[in-house]
């Protein structure tokens, strides 16, 4: 058994080896996270937010899609309840993520579950789900270690780059194409994760619905796209019980679920 490090309070017992594995798995994605965080930080200041307010929102919200969604509302002095509801609707996909990983965290004290919920991001959830997809056990120090290792990289990369973007503010020329760079960086992250037919089906459905509903108010199309993608992927998994890999390099993938 690997050596365990037990932390009182906010963190559960974690497996050191799994923790470092999570760090290594998320580290290559740090560039994409940083580009997206930088773009978000610049956009927040350019929308009229003060630097202290932008930093406060970044630290507390920790969700790029929600932060970008509420910027037009904040810029036009929309009522705060409207801002809150918009952010809530955009972030409803995290309810899906939390429900999917519930069995791995449900036995933890409430304060530890609160921290895990705060740190649970899109890429972290994708890596965690892939790594332990075939693990019959749930709620182990190995799983917690892997989760927090990846979450640390995600949090540091996002917060650091977002704050840099906030401090740069309007210094970044608009012709740099930062938005396009952010999308391309995220695309480069997502593609290697699509290694099974159910995952590919879910991604394609999600992308198609997201594009078709891009003009929906309060980014409701994003929620619909996620729900549809999860439903399609789940149904495809049910029909493909053996979960046969369809990319030839899956067997050598360093992030393959053991």
C-alpha angles and dihedrals in degrees: 000000000000119000113269128217112207118203121190119222119010101018130060123219107293133198109238095212093050089046091057090044089057090049091052094046094053097038096082089053092055092090093057091045091050094050091050092046092050091052091048093049093051091047092052094056094041089055090064103266117140117244095249092048092047091051092047092052091047093052096045103035099038093183120110097198092052093045092053092043094057097044095088089048093051091045091055094043093245116183112278094238088060090050092049094047091049093051090046093052093048091050096048089103087073088064086061091049092049093049091049093052096036096111091059095055108022093097093057124098116268095255091054091048090050091054092046090051091050092050097042107110136171097263094038091053091048093051094043093049092048095046095052100029093117098034110116092199123078130195101029130150087244092059093044092048093051092047095051093043091057093039092056093055091045094049096045094046093047098043095042095049094041092053090047089052091049092051092047091049112154093001091091110088115235091230092066089089093223093160092056090046091053093051092047091049092052091047090054088054097048100047097065089052092061097088103134135055095243091051092048091050092050093047094049093049092046092050094047094050093043090055093044093050099038092121096052113124120260089008092282087152089071091059092046090049093051093047092049093046093050091048093050094045091048092050091047090051090054091054094045104051095164091057093213114198114241100190113078095221096055091097091062097040111128090215096051114132108254 
